[in-house]
């Protein structure tokens, strides 16, 4: 029946038509793919170019925030971002260590560091010898502290060492607790740590400048001071006291190193020297053997030593810091990097404060730094900001502008002051200074609207 309908000639014509159609379709789709492929590549190139330009623009904006842009030009998501500068979390150092690569990387096998003991024959039996060696090397190359004829006591951050010092210096048979003082503004955690256990050995007694009680006392001298950056000496003018020097910020990125500190008890911490706050490692340089033994006893009772893993990592980090000083690369040393960063941040902050007109900052006299071989003024890890007389609660005022700070009342002074961390990541810091510089505009608008 099929051949009755279609002859051989018809089938031949149909076959030729189908083949021609198939060939034309193949050629069409191939051309279309080429055209579409070129189009997609061009679109991808355009998108990549646009993304690159946008990324560079944002990076430039973060690196050099404009002090002249009004709040109306700031994106709403940036304007609403809450900037938390209450804590001194030293994340600004991340960039250096990222660029340093694996120079501070350490691998600890599973069988290593299993014993409680690091050096059973040493006074501080839980101190890793490698960490002790790097501490001495670092102080020698920076020149900020005397280590000769000193005992090194390691602690879980300087907080534990502070508690160990109070335990070691307090008479065990005293009729009443020994007084602990520090000149205001003092570190806000001193009163809290001192009185948290309500010990019968020691008690917080407030501002050292107004202290007049008879009997033994412990004076805490923080230099440069947290929160105001002041370079300090003891202020209590009476006998019977013991001095403890908290030198967490006596490093060349914060203040000129004018001489090697030579005190009976000196406290240091990894968190503010290298930025590794998460290690929870600090150390004390102690002249008196009996005091050092009592401090070791406190750490033994408190935590049965200090993490070996943290000490080994800290030793590797200090070694990398020392190497960056002795054999600097294009990055420079850690101290070069952080000193220049702190200098730039303080320049931007002072410009923002001037433009705002609502705040003031302390001024610092320049000094000659023996480590960096140049003269510069102290550039503290915290800014001690004061609001105008009309603003009695500076912390509350800044909080209303989505900037979180710590009120001066926690440091033993007026709430017109706030402490602001200068150690946050670049992006957050630049948003902060940009916002601070334009607060006067928003403040003027609020005053006009309320009529106050």
C-alpha positions, 0 to 999 in steps of 0.5 A: 500500500505504501508503494502504491501511494509513493513512487521511488521518485517521490521517496528520493525527493523526500530524502533529499529534502530531509537531508538538506533540512538537517544540514541547514539546521546543523549549520544554523545551530553551530553559528548560533552557538558561536554567536551566543558563546561570544556574547556570553564571554563579552557579558562575563568580561563586562561583569568581571570588569564592573565587579573589579571596579566596584571592589576597588572603589569600595577598597579605596573608600575603606582605606581613605574615608571621606571626611566631607560626605554627609549622612545622606550619601552614606548607604543605609546598611552602613549607616545602620551598622552597629560598630562595637568598640567596647572591647579591645579585641586586636583584630587589626593584626589579622592582615599582617598575619594573613600576609605573613603566610605560614611563618607562624604555623605550627603542627603539634603531634597528638602525642606531644604535650601530654604531661602536666610538666614542661620543666619539672626542675624549673621554678615555673614547672609548667613554663615551656622552655621554648616559650621562655627563650623567645620571651627573652629574645623579644625583650632584648631586641625591642629593648622594652624590659630587663630580663636578666636576673628575673623569673618568668611566670607564665599565665592564662593571659595577664588576668590570671597573672594579676590574680596571682600577683595579688595572692603572692603579695598579700600577707596570709596572716593579716588582720584585714585585707590589703588595699589595692589601688590604681590612679584614675582613670584605671583599667575597668577590670581591676576593681571587678577582678580584685573583688570578684571572689570577695577574698579576705586577702585583698580588697579594691580601695579605689583611686590611688591619688586619693588613697590615704589609709594606713597600712600595707597596699598594692599600687597598680601602675599601667603604662601606657595607661588603659584607658587614656594612654598616659605614660605613668609612674606611681602616685601614692606618696607613702611607705608600705606599698608594693608596686605592680607594673602592667606593661601590656602596651609598652611596645613600639606600635603604641609608644616610644621605647625610651628605656628598658623597664626595670621594675620588681614585677612587670606584666605582659601579654601576647594579645596586645603585643602580637594581636593573638588574644585568643591564645590567652597567654601572658607572662610576668617578669619577677625579681623576687624568688619568693614572690615568683614561687607564690605566683606559680603556686596560685596558677597551680591551684587555679588551673594546674598550669597553663596550656602547653599548646598555647605556649608552643604556638606563642613561642612560634609567633614570637619567633616570627615577630623576631625574625620579621625584625631581624630579616624584614621583608616587604611587609616590614616587621610586625612593629613597623606594620602596626606602628604605621597603622596606629599612626594613620588611625590616630590621624583619621580619628583626630580629623574626624573629631575636629570636623565633628566639633562635639568631642576632644582627645588627649594630646601626647608629647613626642618621644625618641624611640630607640627601637624604631629610630624615630621620634613620635607621640604615643598612639594608644590602643584606646582613644579616651574621648570626651563629649562636650559639656552639654552631653553628660552621658557620652556612652549613651550619646554614641550608642544612639549613633550605633557606636558602642563604647565603654563609659568613663564611670567604669574607669573611676571618672565622669561618664562624659568620657568613653574608651574606644578601641583603636584595634578593630578591623579596618572596615569597622574602624573606617565606618566609625571615623566616617560616622563620628565626623558627621555626628554634628550634622545629625546632632544639629538635625535632632536639636532642631527637631526637638527644639532643645 
